Each structure stands twice: as structure tokens, then as C-alpha cells.
Amino acid sequence: MEFDPAAGLLKCRHCGHTEAPPAAPAAAIPSHPLDEFLALAGDAHLRPLSTDSLQLQCSGCGSVVSFQPPEIAGACPFCGANVVTQPKAADPLVAPDAVLPFKVPRDQAQTQVRAWLQTRWFAPNALKRLARQEGIAGLYLPFWTYDADTFSRYTGERGDHYYETETYEEDNETKTREVMRTRWFPVSGQVSRSFQDVLIAASRAVPEKRLNALAPWDLDSLDPYEPAYLAGFKAQRYQVELPEGYEEAKGVMARVIDGDVRADIGGDEQRVIMVETAYSNTAFRHLLLPVWMGAYRFRNKPYQVVVNARTGGVAGERPYSAWKITFLVLGILCLIALIAVLYSHR
């Protein structure tokens, strides 16, 4: 059976029978204490996505994708290269805590990909034909979320604007004008904030800018992880390890804390000289978020188009057709020349 996004149920591709995924605990999806988890020795905290999951690694881009039979390997969903390696039993990993099930069906996602490509004026026609032929693949991308309570001490300077009247000469005449000055005062203080669900992509195969374009994600609709949700889809193994993701999350938090510090300093301008932040009650979750992905190769270069499988939003890239751009430039030049000729005759 496969998970049917339209029905939100498991569905048999042969007879059409449907049933609900295995019931998950009704309690809220818990977070794991980060420090305790990182302190665990060895691989005691790792396990496969499911008992029968397989995985393969693309020799082109290096991405590792897991899937469950009867799903087959096929082409790499990230770079479009033909996968020639044999699948093997999936390696253990930090197991997902929650999954955001697919909601947008394949045909709807494919329609939006086609519409997106048709709006790309300079995309080669070959790419549009390829999109119709190859279609898209359903894939779960890995994400980390981090929680933390922060307490920050800072030093800096507060700038208050004031105005002075100055005189100047213009056209042999003495004039006056108001000039803004800034008076700076040393300041220090402290701010605190509680962060919840700082979302960090654990995939390097999809550029961060493209993933950001797919936001927002309705994380309030997360379900506790069950392998049944993966039936009929693939799942990428995280490429960003848990500690590395935490460092990225601290960078996101630091930008918010900087805003808090500037608001606490006040004034018209602020100079932040030093911020020291202590983190406590740190926790994390491993999430799987759904996308429909098309990977196309044009002149031996891969291009991606990604659809948020919850909202239908599309983000991607495409090559530019040199011929189309050349013809457009020539057309504009011809139009300018024609207007010039008509104007000269008039």
C-alpha cells in the first residue's frame, strides 16, 4: 500500500482499498535534550527508518536516499543522474520524530511545475519537453528543529541624534542650515529569549535559497513518525549532522538576539560591540517534510524544480536559451531601427 496525499490514507494501487496509517500516540511530539543526546556513546541512539527500508547513494551528487519496497531506485531525484549502484539495507540514523504527510497529489504538483516552466521566457524548449516526459518524484527532506533558552550580556553604544545650525556661503551670500549630529554614550545590559522550533535544513542537495522559497511549513500539522507514511515515497538521509545543525541554529538565534540587543539599547542608532550568550534547556527534533522534486539535465548540467507538497508552492532553476535571448535582442534592435526610419521619413 502507498500513502495517498489526496485521501490522507494508505491506498492499494491495485484494488483501491484504503485504510488509515497505524495509529500514533495522541501526546504531543516530544523534543530530545540536546546535551544528553550528544553525550551518548557509540550508535546506541541510532536505528533504521523501518525494518525493511533500503538505501542507495547517487554517484553523481552523493545524496543518500532511503525507500521501501516495492518502490524502486530509479533516477536520482536531486540531480537526475541514472543510479547504477545496488540498494542495500538502510544504515541506522537519528530516527525521525515527526513527519508532515504529503497533501498535494502528484498530478496537481506536475501541473504546477508545467505552469512554472511556461512562465520562464528564456527556458529552452528541450527542458519543457523533458519536464513533460520525466515527471516528478515524491521525496521527504530531512530537517532539524532546535529549542533553547538564551541569556545574553552585551556592551555597546547608544547614539542620539541632535541638530546644530551651521552657516555656509553660496552665491556670495551667507546662509544657514540644520545639520544632524550623533551623540554616543557607552551602554551595557542583558536580554533573554526562549526559542522554539528553529528550523534548519539537513539537506545539502537542495540549495538553501530554494528551500527558503518553499516556506512556510505548517509544522502545527506534524504527525508522530510512522514508517507507513514513507510507503510510495523516498526519504533523504540527513547530510547535516546534529551538532552542525545546532551551530547553524545558533547563528539564526544570534540574528534575533542582535535585534533584541539593539531594541534594548534604544536611541536613534546603536553600535553592538560584544554579545555573550549562554544557552540552556536545549532540545531538538528530527523532521521529514514533503516535496515533489523534478531533476533535469540539460547539456549535462542538472537543474531542479521543487514543489512544497503541502502548499503547492514552486521554486527552481532553469537554463537560459541563448537562441531565444539572441532573437529577442535582434527583434528589439530591428524594432528600434524601424521606428528610427519611420521617424526620419516623417
C-alpha positions as CSV (number, residue, x, y, z in Angstrom):
1,M,0.0,0.0,0.0
2,E,1.1,3.6,-0.6
3,F,0.2,6.8,1.1
4,D,-2.4,8.7,-0.9
5,P,-1.9,12.5,-0.4
6,A,-5.4,13.3,-1.7
7,A,-7.2,11.0,0.7
8,G,-4.6,11.1,3.5
9,L,-4.9,7.3,3.7
10,L,-2.9,4.3,2.7
11,K,-4.2,3.0,-0.6
12,C,-3.6,-0.2,-2.6
13,R,-2.5,0.7,-6.2
14,H,-4.2,-2.5,-7.5
15,C,-7.7,-2.7,-5.9
16,G,-8.1,0.8,-4.5
17,H,-8.6,-0.4,-0.9
18,T,-7.8,2.3,1.7
19,E,-7.1,2.3,5.4
20,A,-5.7,4.7,7.9
21,P,-2.0,4.7,8.8
22,P,-1.1,2.9,12.1
23,A,-2.4,5.0,15.0
24,A,0.3,7.1,16.6
25,P,0.3,8.3,20.3
26,A,-2.0,11.2,20.8
27,A,0.5,13.0,23.0
28,A,2.5,16.0,21.7
29,I,5.6,15.1,19.7
30,P,8.4,15.3,22.2
31,S,11.8,17.0,21.8
32,H,15.1,15.4,22.9
33,P,17.5,17.1,25.3
34,L,20.4,18.0,23.0
35,D,23.3,17.8,25.5
36,E,22.2,14.4,26.8
37,F,21.7,13.0,23.3
38,L,25.2,14.2,22.1
39,A,26.8,12.7,25.2
40,L,25.5,9.2,24.3
41,A,28.4,7.0,23.3
42,G,28.6,5.0,20.1
43,D,25.5,4.3,17.9
44,A,23.1,3.3,20.7
45,H,20.7,6.1,19.8
46,L,20.6,5.2,16.0
47,R,18.2,3.0,14.2
48,P,16.9,2.5,10.5
49,L,13.9,4.3,9.2
50,S,12.0,1.0,9.1
51,T,12.7,-2.7,9.4
52,D,12.7,-3.3,5.6
53,S,14.0,0.1,4.3
54,L,16.7,0.1,1.6
55,Q,19.1,2.9,0.7
56,L,21.3,3.9,-2.2
57,Q,23.9,6.6,-2.8
58,C,24.0,8.6,-6.0
59,S,27.4,8.5,-7.6
60,G,26.7,11.9,-9.2
61,C,25.8,14.2,-6.3
62,G,26.5,11.9,-3.3
63,S,22.9,12.1,-1.9
64,V,21.8,9.0,0.1
65,V,18.1,8.2,-0.3
66,S,16.0,5.6,1.6
67,F,12.9,3.8,0.3
68,Q,10.8,0.8,1.0
69,P,9.9,-2.0,-1.4
70,P,8.1,-2.2,-3.8
71,E,9.4,1.3,-4.5
72,I,12.4,1.2,-6.8
73,A,15.5,3.3,-7.0
74,G,15.1,5.0,-10.4
75,A,17.0,8.2,-11.2
76,C,18.4,10.4,-8.6
77,P,15.7,12.9,-7.5
78,F,18.3,15.6,-6.9
79,C,20.5,15.7,-10.0
80,G,18.6,13.4,-12.5
81,A,21.6,11.1,-12.9
82,N,20.8,7.4,-13.5
83,V,21.5,5.4,-10.4
84,V,23.7,2.5,-11.1
85,T,24.6,1.3,-7.6
86,Q,22.7,-1.5,-6.0
87,P,20.5,-0.7,-3.0
88,K,21.5,-2.1,0.4
89,A,19.9,-2.3,3.8
90,A,19.5,1.3,5.2
91,D,22.1,2.4,7.7
92,P,20.9,3.4,11.1
93,L,20.4,7.1,11.8
94,V,18.9,9.5,14.3
95,A,15.3,8.4,13.8
96,P,12.7,10.9,12.7
97,D,10.4,12.2,15.5
98,A,7.7,13.5,13.2
99,V,6.5,13.7,9.6
100,L,4.5,16.2,7.7
101,P,2.4,14.0,5.3
102,F,2.0,14.7,1.6
103,K,-1.1,16.8,0.9
104,V,-0.7,17.9,-2.8
105,P,-1.2,14.9,-5.2
106,R,1.3,14.2,-7.9
107,D,-0.9,15.3,-10.8
108,Q,-1.5,18.7,-9.2
109,A,2.2,19.2,-8.5
110,Q,3.1,18.2,-12.1
111,T,0.6,20.8,-13.4
112,Q,2.2,23.5,-11.3
113,V,5.6,22.5,-12.5
114,R,4.5,22.8,-16.1
115,A,2.9,26.2,-15.4
116,W,6.1,27.4,-13.7
117,L,8.2,26.3,-16.7
118,Q,5.9,28.0,-19.1
119,T,6.4,31.3,-17.4
120,R,10.2,31.1,-17.8
121,W,10.5,33.0,-21.1
122,F,14.1,32.1,-21.9
123,A,13.9,28.4,-20.9
124,P,14.9,26.1,-23.7
125,N,12.1,24.1,-25.3
126,A,14.0,20.9,-24.7
127,L,13.7,21.4,-21.0
128,K,9.9,21.8,-21.2
129,R,9.6,18.6,-23.2
130,L,11.8,16.8,-20.7
131,A,9.6,18.0,-17.9
132,R,6.5,16.5,-19.5
133,Q,8.3,13.2,-20.1
134,E,10.2,12.7,-16.9
135,G,7.7,13.9,-14.3
136,I,8.5,14.4,-10.7
137,A,9.2,12.2,-7.6
138,G,7.8,12.4,-4.1
139,L,10.5,12.8,-1.5
140,Y,10.8,13.6,2.2
141,L,13.6,16.0,3.0
142,P,15.3,16.0,6.5
143,F,15.2,19.0,8.8
144,W,16.2,19.6,12.4
145,T,14.4,21.9,14.8
146,Y,16.1,23.3,17.9
147,D,14.8,24.8,21.1
148,A,16.8,26.9,23.6
149,D,16.5,29.4,26.4
150,T,19.1,32.2,25.9
151,F,20.6,34.8,28.3
152,S,22.8,37.4,26.7
153,R,25.0,40.1,28.2
154,Y,26.1,42.9,25.9
155,T,28.2,46.1,25.7
156,G,27.8,48.8,23.1
157,E,27.0,52.4,22.4
158,R,23.8,54.3,22.0
159,G,23.6,57.1,19.5
160,D,21.1,60.0,20.0
161,H,20.6,62.5,17.2
162,Y,20.6,66.2,17.7
163,Y,20.8,69.2,15.3
164,E,23.1,72.1,15.0
165,T,22.8,75.3,12.9
166,E,25.7,76.0,10.7
167,T,26.5,78.8,8.2
168,Y,27.8,78.4,4.7
169,E,28.5,80.6,1.7
170,E,26.5,80.2,-1.5
171,D,26.5,82.7,-4.4
172,N,28.3,85.3,-2.3
173,E,25.5,85.0,0.3
174,T,25.8,83.7,3.8
175,K,23.1,81.0,4.6
176,T,22.3,78.7,7.4
177,R,21.2,75.1,7.6
178,E,20.4,72.4,10.2
179,V,22.9,69.5,10.3
180,M,22.3,66.3,12.2
181,R,24.9,65.1,14.6
182,T,25.0,62.0,16.8
183,R,26.0,61.9,20.4
184,W,27.3,58.5,21.6
185,F,27.0,57.0,25.1
186,P,28.5,53.7,26.3
187,V,25.9,51.2,27.4
188,S,25.7,47.6,28.7
189,G,22.8,45.3,29.7
190,Q,21.3,41.9,29.3
191,V,18.4,40.3,27.3
192,S,16.8,36.9,27.3
193,R,14.6,34.9,24.9
194,S,13.1,31.5,24.6
195,F,13.5,29.9,21.1
196,Q,11.1,27.2,19.8
197,D,11.4,25.1,16.6
198,V,14.3,26.9,14.9
199,L,14.1,25.1,11.6
200,I,17.4,24.0,9.9
201,A,17.5,22.1,6.7
202,A,19.6,19.0,6.9
203,S,19.9,18.6,3.2
204,R,22.8,19.9,1.1
205,A,21.4,18.6,-2.2
206,V,18.8,21.4,-2.4
207,P,20.2,24.9,-2.2
208,E,19.2,26.8,1.0
209,K,17.8,29.7,-1.0
210,R,15.4,27.3,-2.8
211,L,14.3,25.6,0.4
212,N,13.6,29.1,1.9
213,A,11.4,29.9,-1.1
214,L,9.2,26.9,-0.2
215,A,8.4,28.3,3.3
216,P,6.3,28.4,5.3
217,W,5.7,24.9,6.6
218,D,2.7,24.1,8.6
219,L,4.5,22.5,11.5
220,D,1.4,22.5,13.6
221,S,0.1,19.6,11.4
222,L,3.1,17.3,12.1
223,D,2.2,13.7,12.9
224,P,4.4,11.4,15.0
225,Y,6.7,9.4,12.7
226,E,5.4,6.1,11.3
227,P,7.1,4.2,8.5
228,A,3.8,3.8,6.8
229,Y,3.9,7.5,5.7
230,L,7.0,6.6,3.6
231,A,5.1,4.0,1.5
232,G,5.4,5.1,-2.1
233,F,7.9,7.8,-1.4
234,K,11.6,8.2,-0.8
235,A,13.4,9.9,2.1
236,Q,16.8,11.6,2.0
237,R,19.2,10.8,4.8
238,Y,20.4,14.0,6.6
239,Q,23.7,15.4,5.3
240,V,23.9,18.0,8.1
241,E,24.8,16.2,11.3
242,L,23.0,17.1,14.6
243,P,25.9,19.2,16.1
244,E,26.5,21.0,12.8
245,G,22.8,21.9,12.6
246,Y,22.9,23.2,16.1
247,E,25.7,25.6,15.2
248,E,23.6,26.9,12.2
249,A,20.6,27.3,14.6
250,K,22.7,29.4,17.0
251,G,23.6,31.6,14.0
252,V,19.8,32.1,13.4
253,M,19.3,32.8,17.1
254,A,22.2,35.3,17.1
255,R,20.5,37.4,14.5
256,V,17.3,37.6,16.6
257,I,19.3,38.3,19.7
258,D,21.1,41.1,17.9
259,G,17.7,42.7,17.2
260,D,16.8,42.3,20.9
261,V,20.0,44.0,22.0
262,R,19.5,46.9,19.7
263,A,15.9,47.4,20.9
264,D,17.2,47.3,24.5
265,I,19.9,49.8,23.8
266,G,17.3,52.2,22.2
267,G,18.2,55.6,20.8
268,D,18.4,56.6,17.2
269,E,21.4,54.4,16.3
270,Q,23.2,51.5,18.0
271,R,26.7,50.0,18.0
272,V,26.9,46.5,19.3
273,I,30.4,45.8,20.5
274,M,30.1,42.5,22.3
275,V,27.4,39.9,23.0
276,E,28.0,36.8,25.2
277,T,25.1,34.3,25.1
278,A,24.5,31.3,27.4
279,Y,22.2,28.5,26.1
280,S,20.2,26.3,28.4
281,N,17.3,23.8,28.1
282,T,18.5,22.9,24.5
283,A,16.4,20.3,22.7
284,F,15.9,19.1,19.1
285,R,13.6,17.1,16.8
286,H,14.3,15.4,13.5
287,L,11.5,16.1,11.0
288,L,10.7,14.8,7.5
289,L,9.0,17.4,5.3
290,P,7.4,16.5,1.9
291,V,8.3,17.8,-1.6
292,W,7.7,16.8,-5.2
293,M,11.0,17.2,-7.0
294,G,12.0,17.2,-10.6
295,A,15.6,17.0,-11.6
296,Y,16.5,17.6,-15.2
297,R,19.8,17.5,-17.0
298,F,20.3,20.0,-19.9
299,R,23.6,19.9,-21.8
300,N,25.0,17.7,-19.0
301,K,24.1,20.1,-16.2
302,P,21.5,19.3,-13.6
303,Y,18.6,21.7,-12.8
304,Q,16.0,21.3,-10.0
305,V,12.3,22.2,-9.7
306,V,10.8,21.7,-6.2
307,V,7.2,21.8,-5.1
308,N,6.1,22.2,-1.5
309,A,3.8,19.1,-1.1
310,R,1.7,20.9,1.5
311,T,1.1,24.3,-0.2
312,G,1.9,23.7,-3.9
313,G,4.5,26.5,-3.9
314,V,7.2,26.0,-6.6
315,A,10.8,27.0,-6.5
316,G,13.5,26.1,-9.0
317,E,16.1,27.0,-11.6
318,R,16.3,26.6,-15.4
319,P,18.9,27.2,-18.1
320,Y,18.6,30.1,-20.4
321,S,18.2,29.6,-24.2
322,A,21.0,31.5,-25.9
323,W,19.0,31.4,-29.2
324,K,15.9,32.9,-27.6
325,I,17.8,35.7,-26.0
326,T,19.7,36.4,-29.3
327,F,16.4,36.5,-31.2
328,L,14.9,38.9,-28.6
329,V,17.8,41.3,-28.8
330,L,17.7,41.2,-32.6
331,G,14.0,41.8,-32.6
332,I,14.4,44.8,-30.3
333,L,17.2,46.2,-32.5
334,C,15.0,45.8,-35.6
335,L,12.1,47.5,-33.9
336,I,14.3,50.4,-32.9
337,A,15.7,50.7,-36.5
338,L,12.1,50.6,-37.9
339,I,11.0,53.4,-35.5
340,A,14.0,55.5,-36.5
341,V,13.3,55.0,-40.2
342,L,9.6,56.0,-39.8
343,Y,10.5,59.0,-37.7
344,S,13.1,60.2,-40.3
345,H,10.5,59.9,-43.1
346,R,8.0,61.9,-41.0
